[in-house]
């Protein structure tokens, strides 16, 4: 992956294909290449150019061991779009990545054509904020959990009952999750951003077309928070994907890919969004 020198740090990125650009923004602790399993190929097949990158904190991008704030991640994304000369671009973010995209849409709307926000929210609640802080404290305490234990806990947090109750599927997931390295300092800095402030009033000022996607069995960002976010953003629409947890974009890729490409294929998404009620257009997607 090539390197972009932005904001005095190195960001590793990859651009694939040709066409109108779509930039995919990852969750905390996730490599940009995770998008290339499912969403990247679907977008390339639909004629888009795909850009993925590793956020600061995720090697081989700079880990920034001194720490950073959400404003830094937003500034990095803005600088990368300018470096690639691809704004206004279509953006897709999940979890922390959605948080970054939401803030970019608010602060630099000229860089955002449309945004799909997955597994997201406009504010933290007590339980999830405590979970994020506890994971940071665990890492800072120097505790190294056995990979098998970490994999099971992550599966319980991130997957749907549909995945966990299928023995072949869960065996594959556990084998994959066991390969994940322990969280480094950069990942812990990302996790520390998860207890987000209440941004409901601020997001009422977002003026770019947004589509919110929640996953029915998401324990980290439950659907009620996604619906709340969609109500906050003027004209935003909402989909609820069945049989999916926080990793819904990896669990139900065919459904998620269809949602993304159909939303982007709209020739007049802004007008359609403004014509709907706030947070309108709610759909439940099963297949």
Residue pairs with C-beta under 8 A, 6 or more apart in sequence:
1 12
1 13
1 14
1 53
1 54
1 60
2 12
2 13
2 14
3 10
3 11
3 12
3 13
4 10
4 11
4 13
4 53
4 79
4 80
4 83
4 84
5 11
6 76
6 79
6 80
6 83
7 72
7 75
7 76
7 79
9 56
9 61
9 62
9 64
9 76
10 60
10 61
10 62
11 53
11 54
11 55
11 56
11 61
11 62
11 76
11 80
12 32
12 53
12 54
12 60
12 61
13 32
13 51
13 52
13 53
13 54
13 80
13 84
14 32
14 33
14 36
14 51
14 52
14 53
15 49
15 50
15 51
15 84
16 36
16 40
16 44
16 49
16 50
16 51
17 43
17 44
17 48
17 49
17 50
18 49
19 47
19 48
19 49
20 47
20 48
20 49
20 89
20 90
21 48
21 49
21 50
21 51
21 84
21 86
21 89
21 90
22 43
22 48
22 49
22 50
22 51
22 89
22 90
22 91
22 92
22 264
23 51
23 52
23 53
23 77
23 80
23 81
23 86
23 89
23 90
23 91
23 92
24 32
24 35
24 39
24 40
24 50
24 51
24 52
24 91
24 92
24 93
24 97
25 55
25 77
25 91
25 92
25 93
25 94
25 97
25 98
25 100
25 101
26 32
26 34
26 35
26 52
26 54
26 55
26 58
26 93
26 94
26 96
26 97
27 94
27 95
27 96
27 97
27 119
28 95
28 96
28 187
28 190
28 191
28 193
28 194
29 58
29 183
29 187
29 190
29 191
30 58
30 97
31 54
31 58
32 52
32 53
32 54
32 55
32 58
33 52
34 250
35 50
35 52
35 92
36 50
36 52
37 250
37 253
38 249
38 250
38 253
38 256
38 257
39 92
39 249
39 253
39 256
39 257
39 260
40 50
40 52
42 253
42 257
42 260
42 261
43 50
43 257
43 260
43 261
44 50
46 261
46 264
46 265
48 90
48 264
49 86
51 80
51 84
51 86
51 89
53 61
53 80
54 60
54 61
55 61
55 73
55 76
55 97
55 100
55 190
56 62
56 63
56 64
56 68
56 72
56 73
56 76
56 186
57 63
57 64
57 68
57 186
57 187
57 189
57 190
58 186
58 187
58 190
59 184
59 186
63 184
63 185
63 186
63 189
64 72
64 186
64 189
65 185
65 186
65 189
67 189
67 192
68 189
69 193
70 99
70 100
70 103
70 193
70 196
71 103
73 96
73 100
73 193
74 100
74 103
74 104
74 107
74 108
77 100
77 101
77 104
78 104
78 107
78 108
78 111
81 87
81 89
81 111
82 111
87 110
87 111
87 112
88 110
88 111
88 112
88 113
89 111
89 112
89 113
90 113
90 114
90 115
90 116
90 264
91 101
91 104
91 105
91 112
91 114
91 115
91 116
92 101
92 115
92 116
92 118
92 260
93 99
93 100
93 101
93 102
93 115
93 116
93 117
93 118
93 120
94 118
94 119
94 120
94 249
95 118
95 119
95 120
95 220
95 221
95 246
96 190
96 193
96 194
98 117
98 118
98 119
98 120
99 120
99 193
99 196
101 112
101 115
101 117
102 115
102 117
102 120
102 122
102 199
102 203
102 206
102 210
102 229
104 111
104 112
105 112
105 115
105 206
105 208
105 210
106 202
106 203
106 205
106 206
109 206
109 207
109 208
112 208
113 208
113 209
114 208
114 209
114 210
114 211
114 263
114 264
114 269
115 208
115 209
115 210
115 211
116 210
116 211
116 213
116 259
116 260
116 263
116 264
117 210
117 211
117 212
117 213
117 226
117 229
118 212
118 213
118 214
118 215
118 248
118 249
118 256
119 213
119 214
119 215
119 218
119 220
119 221
119 226
119 246
119 248
119 249
120 212
120 214
120 221
120 225
120 226
120 229
121 196
121 221
121 225
121 226
121 228
121 229
122 198
122 199
122 200
122 203
122 225
122 228
122 229
122 232
123 196
123 197
123 198
123 199
123 200
123 225
123 228
124 194
124 195
124 196
124 197
125 225
128 194
128 195
128 220
128 221
129 194
129 195
131 194
131 220
132 191
132 192
132 194
132 195
133 192
133 195
135 183
135 188
135 191
136 188
136 191
136 192
138 145
139 182
139 183
139 185
139 187
139 188
139 191
140 188
144 182
145 153
145 182
147 178
147 179
147 180
148 174
148 178
150 177
150 178
150 180
150 182
151 173
151 174
151 177
151 178
151 180
152 174
154 177
154 180
155 163
155 164
155 170
155 173
155 174
155 177
156 164
157 219
157 220
157 245
157 246
158 219
158 220
158 245
158 246
158 247
159 170
159 173
159 217
159 245
159 246
159 247
159 251
160 215
160 216
160 217
160 243
160 244
160 245
160 248
160 251
161 217
161 243
162 217
162 243
162 244
162 251
163 169
163 170
163 173
163 245
163 251
164 170
183 191
199 232
200 228
200 232
203 229
203 232
203 233
204 232
204 233
204 234
206 233
206 234
206 236
207 234
208 270
209 235
209 236
209 269
209 270
209 273
210 230
210 233
210 235
210 236
210 237
210 273
211 236
211 237
211 238
211 239
211 259
211 263
212 226
212 227
212 229
212 230
212 233
212 236
212 237
212 238
212 239
213 226
213 238
213 239
213 240
213 241
213 248
213 256
213 259
214 221
214 222
214 223
214 225
214 226
214 227
214 238
214 239
214 240
214 241
215 221
215 223
215 240
215 241
215 244
215 245
215 246
215 248
215 251
215 252
216 223
216 240
216 241
216 242
216 243
216 244
216 284
217 243
217 244
217 245
218 244
218 245
218 246
218 248
219 245
219 246
220 246
221 246
223 240
226 238
226 240
227 238
227 240
227 279
227 282
229 236
230 236
230 237
230 238
230 279
230 282
231 278
231 279
232 279
233 278
233 279
234 273
234 274
234 278
235 270
235 273
235 274
235 276
235 278
236 273
236 278
236 279
237 263
237 273
237 276
237 279
237 280
237 281
237 282
238 279
238 280
238 281
238 282
238 283
239 259
239 282
239 283
239 284
239 285
240 282
240 283
240 284
240 285
241 248
241 252
241 255
241 256
241 259
241 285
242 284
242 285
242 286
243 251
243 252
243 286
244 251
244 252
244 255
245 251
248 256
249 256
255 285
255 286
255 287
259 285
263 269
266 272
273 281
